[in-house]
Amino acid sequence: MQTHQLKRNHPNMKRMIVARGGHRGKTAGRGGKGQSARAGNKRRPEWRDIIKRLPKLRGRGVNQNKSFAIANTVIKLTILDKSFDAKESVSPSILIAKGIIRTKSGVIPTVKILGDGEITKALMISGCLVSQSAKEKIEKVGGIITPVPSRVVVKVPAVKVVKEKVEKAPNAEKTEKITKVEKTTKVTEPATKETKSRTKTAESTESAEPAKKAKNVAKVDKKVKK
């Protein structure tokens, strides 16, 4: 076999340039005349712009069930036993300095010590979370653990203030009652015709008394002259 005798299994499909004959005749699948029949017709769909204008409720997509909390860096007791001597202090910054753990985005991570393995040295642990099993093993050897201050704010229940009732003397209550009765009894009488007449007679008698006295004095002087 020679090169001029080679044939392709799948020859190229011929491009329909003119819409006459063949598989797609006349308009060649482009419909009628107009913008849609021209070459390079690729209009932007209007719905895309409408959808883009709508407000969206943004989410996290695939990661929506993942927590935002940074995972704790876990350390086993066997690693502490190998890399630290007896009565040596252990903290996250010291662990980073020794190259046991690394910072996460430039931040010192929270460290949790698990009770896997055994420990034979008494260590001074601070600033680290410790599991219950690890705590028992460390304290059994003689190590000291300073607990991490919790960030949870504990709500203190409100204390009800009970007012003590002051006992009054029995005499005092009686005197108070009497004064209240006296105050209630002193009521101004309404101005009636009888009261008005009384006031007028009283005023007339008061004005007439000095005139009578003057007349009596004059009579006495006449008698003396005679």
FENQUIQUI-V36382 format. One record per helix or strand. SS is the DSSP state (~ for helix, > for strand). FROM is the first residue (numbers start at 0). LEN is the number of residues. Records with the same first field share a line. If there is no record, write none. Layout:
SS=FROM-LEN  FROM-LEN
//
This chain:
~=2-3  34-3  45-8  60-5  76-7  91-6  131-10  169-16  192-33
>=72-4  88-2  103-1  106-1  110-4  123-3  128-2  143-3
//
